[in-house]
Amino acid sequence: MLNPQRWLILAIVAAAVHGETVQMQNLVLPEDADTHRDAVVDLFVDSYEAYMKYAWGHDDLLPVSESYTDGRNGWGASIADAMSTMWIMGLDDWFEAAVNYTATVDFSKSNTDSTVSLFETTIRYVGGFLSAYELSGRKYDVLVDQAEQLAQQLSYAWVGNNAIPYGDVNFTSHEPTIEIGGIAGVGTLTLEWNRLSLYTNNDTYRQLAEKPVQHIINMPAPLPGLPGTYLDPSTGDPVGGYTWGSGSDSYFEYLIKYPRLTNTDDNSYADAWLTAVDTSMKELLRTSTVDNWVYLADYDDDKLIRHVGSHLACFYGGNWILGGKLANNDTLVNIGLQLTDACWNTYASTATGIGPEAFAYISSDGNYTGGSAPDEEQLEFYDEHGFYITASDYILRPEVLESNFYAWRATGDTKYFDNAVSALESFQEYLTTTVAYTGINDVDNTESTKIDDMESFWFAEVLKYLYLTFDDPEHISLDNYVFNTEAHPFEAPTAKSIYGSTSGS
């Protein structure tokens, strides 16, 4: 395990960074892989059949009440999020039906409240449609047309000369909601809007998406490479503390994925990611006093370390593995693997074998979290597992399985394959409900009550990452595809380096 006192100072020199393949060469699946892969397809089929019966055309199925909810503007978020997974699984008839449905939707207006999220709509709908377009051989032009219809409306988030867009837009009045937003919300557009520019021959979308990222990269930061979590679009100024978790997460994710997707000759994205990683290693890495689990702490606006973690933030293990591979830096890969192992421990330690929404830990510099100190029961749990639960629910999040997938494809270590098998079995046992599958309120209780919502990312992310862990490693290889933050894969050029020698795509 990493000694937190031995910091590696990275040399951020473009000429010294050489990309390599991400996946382990000649990776061989265990003999029982097909059985587990088929079981994941069964989960998908059971879930989608229930969605079609009780919630078709709506955003999420409510599995307990056999009804639906429209939290993503009522355009059918589960359909958009399921399409790329359908194609990968070979569910061609359902894919055709999803394309046909998508062609009928008027994306110029919301079917619910008029306010539309720039971030959520980009990663789910725009990303989902463009990924499905690519995967299916670029033959369904309506998917590009519908993605562009959304982007045209979302473009009203940029006001005047502001580099930073607002996070929400009213599709009726074409006016944004005036409020601050997280850097993830405005820094997680580049993959999708770059692809949209490519397929529409309209470079405006790429330019709009790059503006806020370039602003964030170039603004002063007390911690190099770690901008404040929130931004005021009217001024461009940062607000708040520093974290790889909620509010910041996918900004960092896309810093390394964007140069990989485009082979751009602009080094600023990879430089910014490497700087963020360097600072995080020096300032945020912490090791638990029990079992030496490695975590990334938060750093709040009072300059205090918060010893907290979350399921959402557990994407960082896979992100560091990917970036470490592209930078040919084994230290980063190894830390990414340790972060992944610590996140998996949150699964392995609960009664259901499923990880909690949020957790905390104790390191050599204390247990400050910004909230209450751990109680006696939490301390007992910590003494056994090296973390304690602060929010016990599971809402079908994918991030732990995402990092586990990267770890499996990068190393071939069968413990990561076995982790995925364990998660699959836990889902089969504890997430079943009236119809399909749903979240639970207490991962440490095998009799937990259910959460009445099957989030669309169950289709897009959880079931895709599980399926691909059990599938032929050359199918949707990490050397040929870059995943957006909703796990929609985009085709990538041959990797030469995260500092590409050619411009564009």
Protein Blocks (a to p, Z undefined) as FASTA:
>chain_A
ZZfklccdddddfklpccddfbdghiacdfklmmmmmmmmmmmmmmmmmmmmmmgoiabd
cfknopaddfegonopmlmmmmmmmmmnopaklmmmmmmmmmmpcfkbcfbdfbdcfklm
mmmmmmmmmmmmmmnooaammlmmmmmmmmmmmmmmpgcjbfbdcfbdcfklopacdddd
dfklmmmmmmmmmmmmmmnopaklmmmmmmmmmmmmmpccfbghiacfbdcfknopaedd
ddfbehjlmmmmmmmmmmmmnopabfklmmmmmmmmmmmmmmmgccdfehpiacdddddf
kopacddddfklmmmmmmmmmmmmmnopaklmmmmmmmmmmmmmmmmmpmnopacfbdcd
ddfkbjcehiacddfklmmmmmmnopacfbfcdehiaklmmmmmmmmmmnopaklmmmmm
mmmmmmmmmmgcfbocdddfblkbckbccdddddfklmmmmmmmmmmmmmcfkgopaklb
ccdfkopacdddddfbfcdfbecZZ
